[in-house]
Amino acid sequence: MFLYNTQTRKKEEFVPIIKNRLSLYACGPTVYDYFHIGNARAFIFFDVVRRYFEFKGYEVNYVQNITDIDDKIINKSIEEKVDFTTVADKYSQAFLDDAKALGIKAPSVQPRATEVMPDIIAYIDALVKSGHAYEANRDVYFDTSSLPSYGSLSGKKTEDQLTGARVAENLFKRNPTDFTLWKNSKPGEPVWQSPWGEGRPGWHTECVVMSQKYLGETFDIHGGGIDLIFPHHENELAQAQALSGKPLANYWLHNGFLNIEGEKMSKSLKNFFTARDILQEYDAEVIRFFFLSKHYRSPIDFTRELMEESKRALSNFYEALKTVDFLEIPKILLDTSQSTEVRDFTSAMDDDFNTAKAIAIMFDLVKQLKSPSASEDDKHKAAKVMFYIGRVLGFFQNLETKLHKKQPDLSDALMELIINYRNEARNNKDWKTSDRIRDDLAALSIEIKDTPKGCIWTQKEQ
Ligand SMILES: [Zn+2]
């Protein structure tokens, strides 16, 4: 398996630290708002990384942080005149809900920065004692000139770093690229006690502490969006390197940018979409399909046209799967694992997660299925292989849930019956009855939605 390593700027063979185990850290959200569709790309991609390693038989330890103390959260809490924890709790929950709605499997560990504060303070203290950090004006800074390898991840030369860092930030820094590990609090801001007085940590320190606490000094893969390489990941790496003299991660993976209709997404251009917005319009798997149809390192352009295309493609896949008897799944997995297409799929994914090629293989299978010369047996086989590949990428999750029902039950038929009664009531403009049916079902955790295609129902998890 070969991965493109940002650190070395080339594809390298993947060798895990421990055989058949993967330690993976991907930066999670700073919870001051709903996350946008660009963030969703990273979250979905690393979900696929995790799923693929699991498919290969790895035991995956996937850590994703939740940054619940940060300037942006404090600013929002001032704006909304609420406590910072109110903001952080609200958007943490929204993040978890939206990630779940996107079909993202929960990470193995999801620590919050405020939960590891003693670790953070001890880490900064160790950096100060080692001479790599210094206190100035009740803040603590990392001294980038103390680390000759500083800049190795992003490959930024000093002049670039100067423009990247906020140069004129203050007069207390020794070097313009020095970054804040601990900042003293202004009145009214949340505080923690530290050897440098009351204050709070900087983002780069929060992340490095959370990753090493759960994954060790050096772990296999560290990932995130390309915009995180500098300064965030560079600064995470600098702190780890300064303390342990070892790399923080053996492989650094970064996904490319997302544009909206050819333009950079920004609130001022009014082309800013949250994942929540897009989920209102498109099924989670359509969004997943859209992202995976491009290689993760390429920039991707979010357009209605491509989303509609993804929707059509995915419904073709589902259509093709109608021929599969899902009660046979265990056998399907056994039957198909040796097929040519599964081998092609594996080599595509082993080549730096070429999901675009993996999806092309699924398209080929649909073509085979639709070929007039295909026998019933061929069709059945192609459908099974497509199911097999698709589920590794996180598709067909709705079908998966159905599979877990041991025997065909009456609920579909009964629901159809109830929905017919409700439709009848609605046709008669008997809103009272139709609303009551909806509410009674809601009490049973069954949600019904009226769509242009008719009424659909979903059962919420208990
Ligand atoms: Zn991070």
Boltz pocket constraint, residues with backbone or C-beta under 6 A from the ligand:
constraints:
  - pocket:
      binder: B
      contacts: [[A, 27], [A, 28], [A, 203], [A, 207], [A, 232]]
      max_distance: 6.0
